[in-house]
Amino acid sequence: MIKAKQVYSITKQVKDLYCQSFPVCEQIPIKFFNQLVKSKQTSLFEFYLNKEFIGFIAGIDDKKYLYLTFFAIKPKYRNLGYGGLIMDEIVKQYGHKIIGLGIEKIDDFNNDKDIKVHRYHFYLRHGFKLCDFIVSHIGGTFNILTTKPITMNQFKQLAKQKVPNFQINLKEIKN
């Protein structure tokens, strides 16, 4: 059985998995990430299977929204259904909110095409839908997926309110 534990600072196991799982261009400095967690601007949960750390999820949470910033499962536990169990539980517990996240732009297949497509379909299977806008920032360009509809202006307001010093650009995409 998977157990969740909320933590209020970055642990070594989260730091190691974070650095291993995300390209440097998508990472925020670990010191800044830790400040966000300590100040409760970002919620951080560790996940355990039989007392062994298997992954974490971090997100910006408020009354109407939960924006998942980082979600990682240890490599030896990937593709075994644990990520899906965790995501289903997040969607169930926070289903009254709009849950959103960004994934690398899905039509940019310059590298890691299979991983990007797999990730995209994972989120679709767990109730997320593609928004009609993309977001660009220093880490790259990302498609936004949410469990409930959100407009580009709502997303912009949320970003401005929760991460005012983080520069983002939004662009509508035509279907």
C-alpha positions in Angstrom: 0.0 0.0 0.0 1.3 3.4 -0.9 1.5 6.0 1.9 1.8 9.7 1.5 3.7 12.0 3.9 3.7 15.7 3.6 7.1 17.2 4.3 8.0 20.8 4.9 11.6 20.9 3.6 13.4 19.1 0.8 14.8 15.8 2.0 17.9 14.2 0.5 15.8 11.5 -1.3 13.6 14.2 -2.9 16.6 16.2 -3.9 18.3 13.2 -5.5 15.2 12.1 -7.4 14.5 15.7 -8.4 18.0 16.1 -9.9 17.8 12.7 -11.6 14.3 13.1 -13.1 14.2 16.6 -14.5 16.5 18.2 -17.1 18.6 21.1 -15.6 16.7 23.6 -17.8 13.4 22.6 -16.0 14.8 22.6 -12.5 14.6 25.5 -10.1 17.6 25.9 -7.8 17.2 23.4 -5.0 17.7 26.2 -2.4 14.8 28.2 -3.9 12.6 25.0 -4.1 13.3 24.4 -0.5 12.3 28.0 0.4 9.0 27.6 -1.4 8.3 24.4 0.5 9.4 25.8 3.9 7.2 28.9 3.4 4.3 26.7 2.3 4.0 28.4 -1.1 4.6 24.9 -2.4 3.2 21.7 -0.9 5.5 18.6 -1.0 4.4 15.0 -0.5 6.7 12.0 -0.4 5.3 8.6 -1.3 6.3 5.3 0.3 5.7 1.6 -0.6 6.3 -0.6 2.4 8.3 2.2 4.1 10.5 2.6 1.0 10.6 6.0 -0.7 9.3 5.7 -4.2 8.6 9.2 -5.3 7.3 12.7 -4.6 4.9 15.3 -5.9 5.1 19.1 -5.4 2.4 21.7 -6.2 1.1 25.2 -5.7 -2.2 25.0 -3.9 -4.9 27.5 -3.2 -8.7 27.6 -2.8 -9.6 26.9 -6.4 -6.4 25.4 -8.0 -3.7 22.9 -7.5 -0.9 23.3 -10.0 1.5 20.3 -9.9 5.0 21.5 -10.5 7.0 18.3 -10.1 6.0 14.7 -10.0 8.6 11.9 -10.1 8.7 8.2 -9.4 12.0 6.3 -8.8 13.1 4.6 -12.0 12.7 1.0 -10.6 9.1 1.8 -9.7 8.1 3.4 -13.1 5.7 1.6 -15.4 4.4 -0.6 -12.6 1.2 1.4 -11.9 2.4 3.3 -8.8 2.4 6.7 -10.5 -1.2 6.1 -11.7 -2.3 5.1 -8.2 -0.8 8.3 -6.8 -2.3 10.5 -9.5 -5.7 8.9 -9.1 -5.5 9.7 -5.3 -4.5 13.3 -6.0 -7.4 13.7 -8.4 -9.8 12.2 -5.9 -8.6 14.2 -2.9 -8.4 17.5 -4.8 -11.2 16.9 -7.3 -13.1 19.9 -6.1 -10.3 22.1 -7.5 -8.9 22.6 -11.0 -5.8 20.5 -11.0 -3.2 21.5 -13.6 0.3 20.8 -14.8 2.7 21.5 -17.6 4.4 18.9 -19.8 7.0 19.4 -22.5 5.3 20.6 -25.6 3.9 17.5 -27.2 4.4 18.4 -30.8 8.1 19.1 -30.3 9.5 15.7 -30.9 13.2 16.8 -31.4 14.1 14.4 -28.6 12.5 11.9 -26.3 9.4 11.5 -28.5 8.3 8.2 -26.8 8.7 9.6 -23.3 6.7 12.8 -24.2 3.9 10.8 -25.8 3.8 8.3 -22.9 3.6 11.1 -20.4 0.9 12.9 -22.3 -1.3 9.7 -22.5 -0.6 9.0 -18.8 -2.3 12.3 -17.8 -5.1 11.8 -20.3 -5.9 8.4 -18.7 -6.1 10.1 -15.3 -8.6 12.8 -16.3 -6.5 15.6 -17.6 -7.4 17.5 -20.8 -5.2 19.6 -23.0 -5.7 23.4 -22.7 -5.9 25.7 -25.7 -2.7 27.6 -24.7 0.9 26.9 -24.0 3.3 28.5 -21.5 6.9 29.4 -22.0 9.5 30.3 -19.5 13.2 29.9 -18.8 12.7 26.1 -18.6 11.1 25.7 -22.0 7.7 25.6 -23.7 5.0 23.5 -22.1 1.5 22.3 -22.9 -0.9 22.8 -19.9 -3.3 20.0 -18.9 -6.1 20.4 -16.4 -8.8 18.3 -14.9 -11.4 21.1 -15.5 -11.4 23.9 -18.0 -9.3 27.0 -17.3 -8.9 30.0 -19.5 -5.5 31.6 -20.4 -6.5 34.6 -18.4 -7.3 32.5 -15.3 -4.0 30.8 -15.6 -2.2 34.1 -16.0 -3.8 35.5 -12.8 -3.0 32.3 -10.9 0.7 32.5 -12.0 0.9 36.2 -11.2 -0.6 35.7 -7.7 1.3 32.6 -6.7 4.7 33.2 -8.4 4.9 36.9 -9.0 8.6 37.0 -9.8 8.5 34.2 -12.3 8.4 35.5 -15.8 6.0 33.4 -18.1 4.6 34.0 -21.6 1.3 32.5 -22.7 0.2 31.8 -26.2 -3.1 30.5 -27.5 -2.9 27.4 -29.7 -5.3 26.8 -32.5 -6.9 23.4 -32.9 
